[in-house]
């Protein structure tokens, strides 16, 4: 099968870019698994936060807001960044680095208690992020896949890349689902981005997968439905309420690992429960679900969007960490503009792959 553009990976990154490109070029979307979104996309903690990922990611998140709201993919949540006395300096730094970019409201102890009944006395200050929202991840992913198909994109599943070669300005990728040809390869393979690059004889960028654990617990008293996403400013945990008064909690772990179908480990689950009970005076009645997903970062923790400077016909769309879903609309528009030779709405220079090969 032949096309103009072959996108490797049909998670949120690949699906969103396929939807942007398919009206303008023929697109093949290759997915290694039997179902798209099996790994990182399907295991997201499902929130949208303009501060998440830092100031370098914030322009992409903010630029995605209008699309996500207009299409009904965001639901009201709010975010609360908690600080104990050791974290006040970090809270100050966050307020300063996002000043004029993101709305943040400083709260004292009384403000914390209004939003999180049961917060333990150690939490002395907080920043409220009123724009923080829940995001309908599965619906957004399905929207992009459907949009790509309507514009003529072809999705092949069970198509893990086994070999890649380039001849006469065209690529060929061989997979268990057959051979595929295109003028351009887009590496949207998430945790597998560097291995895909090696197949294409492009130099890897050092994109490292990390395991992140999330646990669903039943608590007593049940969590209040309107409670915000709660994040420790020092990165020791985050949690948010779910249906039925339950809580999703993560110990904010980042364990380097190989690209794989990862699973939650018992120690990380125990740490998540302990940190929740240290943060609030609720009692964890039982652990109901546990899972782990992969977050993949480039060495500077910014995403990588752009043509490889040394490998013709190879385009990077990777390194999107834990923020790939909340930035998907803007990131896909930016990458599509670069591929189609158009002017992007966001400055692409911080995200170009050349930054790793200068000097």
PyMOL commands that set and color helices and strands:
alter all, ss='L'
color gray80, all
select helices_A, chain A and resi 12-21+41-43+55-70+85-97+109-115+137-150+190-199+243-245+266-279+328-340+349-351+353-356
alter helices_A, ss='H'
color red, helices_A
select strands_A, chain A and resi 2-8+27-30+47-48+74-76+79-83+105-107+125-129+133-135+154-156+161-167+170-175+178-187+208-220+229-232+238-241+246-250+255-256+283-297+304-307+314-318
alter strands_A, ss='S'
color yellow, strands_A
deselect
rebuild
show_as cartoon
